[in-house]
Amino acid sequence: MNIRSLEDIKAIYQQPLFNLMKEAREVYESNWGEEPGIQLCTLLSIKTGGCSEDCSYCAQSSHYKTEVESGKLMTAEEVLPIAQKARENGTTRFCMGAAWKGIKESDSRFGTVLETVRQVSQLGMEVCVTLGSLTEGAAQALKAAGVTAYNHNLDTSPEHYANIVTTHTFEDRVKTIQHVQKAGMAVCCGGIMGMGETVQDRIRFLQVLTELTPAPESIPINCLTAIPGTPLENLPPLDVFELVRMVATTRILFPRSKVRLSAGRTKLSKEGQALCFFAGANSIFYGDKLLTTDNPGVDEDKELLESLGLVSATQIPVALEV
């Protein structure tokens, strides 16, 4: 297990920035230096809007009036061409998200999702889904259908969580992660920075991640996208150096996990993204959309990676033991 104390994580996080980045870079090069560069992941919303949860950051919640309209669950026939196009553009992990509280085996929509997973898995990419809470049986069925990783973010610290979501608990999130791990899928589990949390909340969030066994295979680091109509719409953007600190600390704590720059990259300068890559980020979401929010375009990302001398990774096997 990789459990670290709050004091230990705080000491890492609060180092002078250049010292922190130097340490993170050394950890990255020791663990990833011989492997290809930046993993490209594509995220598709296969069921948009109308979610019963009240996550304060989310445009898809039915509790808030946003520009997102509720849609039907996409079929395998609708998803497959998008997945094929993503693979042609260099994506090695295809992620599918549905806006609902969770899914059970008895739900007729679950069969549609399983068939979609089966067909997408034949394309040779890693398949990741995020469908809310899972029963043990649903987790096992997803694994059997071909899911390699399940995304279920903890978002923030246990102490701050009730300020962000009230329709489920932090413990509910942890329970689903346990079901995913028991089924043998890799866990993709990260957080969202800039939701009014304190530095202590960020450190506590990271500490909880260190308690997961095995460690998350990938850790998305998101910056809040302040959506009009949501309770967090007026929060200021996250300071880029705070983001770099979070990326670097995550890299040090999780040497063999992929650290993914996720939501909020449209607000980051090229220089800010470069600092994050130097500090150990080695995965990005790739494509014009992240569920419902904008993302840098494919050509823009290709130009950025090329200008930094970074290459996109070829297929990297999912490592369940970190």
Secondary structure as GFF3:
##gff-version 3
##sequence-region A 1 322
A	DSSP	alpha_helix	6	13	.	.	.	ID=ss1
A	DSSP	alpha_helix	17	32	.	.	.	ID=ss2
A	DSSP	beta_strand	39	47	.	.	.	ID=ss3
A	DSSP	alpha_helix	76	88	.	.	.	ID=ss4
A	DSSP	beta_strand	93	98	.	.	.	ID=ss5
A	DSSP	beta_strand	102	103	.	.	.	ID=ss6
A	DSSP	alpha_helix	108	121	.	.	.	ID=ss7
A	DSSP	beta_strand	126	130	.	.	.	ID=ss8
A	DSSP	beta_strand	133	134	.	.	.	ID=ss9
A	DSSP	alpha_helix	136	145	.	.	.	ID=ss10
A	DSSP	beta_strand	149	151	.	.	.	ID=ss11
A	DSSP	alpha_helix	158	161	.	.	.	ID=ss12
A	DSSP	alpha_helix	170	183	.	.	.	ID=ss13
A	DSSP	beta_strand	186	188	.	.	.	ID=ss14
A	DSSP	beta_strand	191	193	.	.	.	ID=ss15
A	DSSP	alpha_helix	199	210	.	.	.	ID=ss16
A	DSSP	beta_strand	218	223	.	.	.	ID=ss17
A	DSSP	alpha_helix	240	253	.	.	.	ID=ss18
A	DSSP	beta_strand	258	261	.	.	.	ID=ss19
A	DSSP	three_ten_helix	265	267	.	.	.	ID=ss20
A	DSSP	alpha_helix	270	278	.	.	.	ID=ss21
A	DSSP	beta_strand	283	285	.	.	.	ID=ss22
A	DSSP	beta_strand	289	290	.	.	.	ID=ss23
A	DSSP	beta_strand	293	294	.	.	.	ID=ss24
A	DSSP	alpha_helix	298	307	.	.	.	ID=ss25
###
